[in-house]
Amino acid sequence: MVQEFPIRYSPRLSWLFASVLLGRRHADVRLTSTDLLVRMGWAFEARIPRTSIRTATHHRDVWWAIGVHTDFHGSWLVNGSATGIVALAIDPPARAFGVLLPVKVTNLGLGLQDPDGFLRSLGVPER
């Protein structure tokens, strides 16, 4: 069974994401029985084994960073809105592609329309 959790987009910025191929048609978060699949157009794509997700929790709003962002030390944020953010701790690090380049992910923030439903379905401990 595959569960889909749409990325939340700010109504004011949806047109911008769509124009650079990062909008709803090019982005998804899917939870399978074995993996978390995350994609936001050409800017981010990951397949994370569920067994590697150690903790998951609600995260504060991030009004200063909307899109795909990294700290270049394994932390990534994938969101289309400042709200609805969940934070995942990943160990061992997952392989992913950030701006088409291979990267490692140790922490992942996701901006979701239904963060509560995602956390319930994921079923891992909160931080």
C-alpha positions as CSV (number, residue, x, y, z in Angstrom):
1,M,0.0,0.0,0.0
2,V,1.2,3.5,-0.9
3,Q,0.1,6.5,1.1
4,E,0.5,10.0,-0.5
5,F,1.1,13.1,1.5
6,P,1.0,16.2,-0.7
7,I,3.5,19.0,-0.1
8,R,1.9,22.2,1.3
9,Y,2.2,25.2,-1.0
10,S,1.6,28.8,-0.1
11,P,-1.2,30.1,-2.3
12,R,0.8,33.2,-3.1
13,L,3.8,31.3,-4.3
14,S,2.2,28.3,-6.2
15,W,2.6,30.0,-9.5
16,L,6.4,30.5,-8.9
17,F,6.9,26.8,-8.0
18,A,4.9,25.7,-11.0
19,S,6.9,28.0,-13.4
20,V,10.3,26.4,-12.3
21,L,8.9,22.8,-12.4
22,L,8.8,22.4,-8.6
23,G,5.0,22.7,-8.2
24,R,2.4,20.1,-7.3
25,R,2.7,18.3,-10.6
26,H,6.3,17.6,-10.0
27,A,6.4,17.0,-6.2
28,D,5.2,14.2,-4.0
29,V,5.8,12.5,-0.7
30,R,4.9,8.8,-0.6
31,L,5.1,6.3,2.2
32,T,5.3,2.6,1.3
33,S,5.6,-0.3,3.7
34,T,9.4,-0.1,3.3
35,D,10.4,3.4,2.1
36,L,9.7,7.1,2.2
37,L,9.9,8.6,-1.3
38,V,10.3,12.3,-1.6
39,R,10.5,14.4,-4.8
40,M,10.3,18.0,-5.6
41,G,11.0,18.4,-9.3
42,W,14.6,18.5,-10.4
43,A,15.7,20.0,-7.0
44,F,15.3,17.0,-4.7
45,E,14.7,13.3,-4.8
46,A,15.2,10.7,-2.1
47,R,14.3,7.1,-1.3
48,I,14.7,6.7,2.5
49,P,14.3,3.3,4.1
50,R,11.7,3.5,6.9
51,T,14.1,1.6,9.1
52,S,16.5,4.5,8.9
53,I,14.0,7.1,10.2
54,R,14.9,7.3,13.9
55,T,12.7,10.1,15.0
56,A,9.9,12.3,13.6
57,T,8.3,15.4,15.0
58,H,6.5,18.6,14.3
59,H,8.9,21.5,13.5
60,R,8.6,25.2,13.9
61,D,7.5,27.3,11.0
62,V,10.3,28.3,8.6
63,W,9.2,31.6,7.1
64,W,12.7,32.4,5.8
65,A,13.2,29.2,3.7
66,I,10.7,28.0,1.2
67,G,11.7,25.6,-1.6
68,V,14.6,23.1,-1.3
69,H,17.4,24.1,1.0
70,T,20.4,22.5,2.7
71,D,23.1,23.3,5.2
72,F,25.6,21.3,3.2
73,H,26.1,18.9,6.3
74,G,23.3,16.5,5.6
75,S,20.2,18.5,6.6
76,W,17.6,19.3,3.9
77,L,14.3,21.2,3.9
78,V,11.7,20.5,1.2
79,N,8.7,22.7,1.4
80,G,6.4,25.0,-0.5
81,S,5.0,26.8,2.5
82,A,6.4,28.1,5.8
83,T,4.0,25.9,7.8
84,G,3.2,22.2,8.3
85,I,6.8,21.2,8.7
86,V,7.8,17.8,10.1
87,A,11.5,17.0,11.0
88,L,13.0,13.5,10.5
89,A,16.3,12.2,11.9
90,I,17.8,9.6,9.6
91,D,20.5,7.1,10.5
92,P,22.2,5.7,8.7
93,P,22.3,8.6,6.2
94,A,20.1,8.1,3.2
95,R,21.3,8.7,-0.4
96,A,19.4,11.3,-2.3
97,F,19.8,13.8,-5.2
98,G,19.9,17.5,-4.4
99,V,19.9,19.8,-7.5
100,L,20.7,16.6,-9.5
101,L,23.8,15.8,-7.5
102,P,24.2,12.8,-5.2
103,V,24.0,13.8,-1.5
104,K,23.6,12.2,1.9
105,V,20.6,13.1,4.1
106,T,20.8,12.9,7.9
107,N,18.0,15.3,8.7
108,L,15.0,16.1,6.5
109,G,12.3,18.7,6.9
110,L,9.1,18.3,4.9
111,G,6.3,20.9,4.5
112,L,3.1,18.8,4.3
113,Q,-0.6,19.5,3.9
114,D,-1.3,16.8,6.6
115,P,1.7,16.7,9.0
116,D,-0.3,14.9,11.7
117,G,-1.5,12.2,9.4
118,F,2.0,11.7,8.1
119,L,3.4,11.3,11.6
120,R,0.7,8.9,12.6
121,S,1.3,6.8,9.5
122,L,5.1,6.9,9.8
123,G,4.8,5.6,13.4
124,V,8.3,6.3,14.6
125,P,9.2,7.9,18.0
126,E,9.1,11.7,18.4
127,R,12.2,13.5,19.4
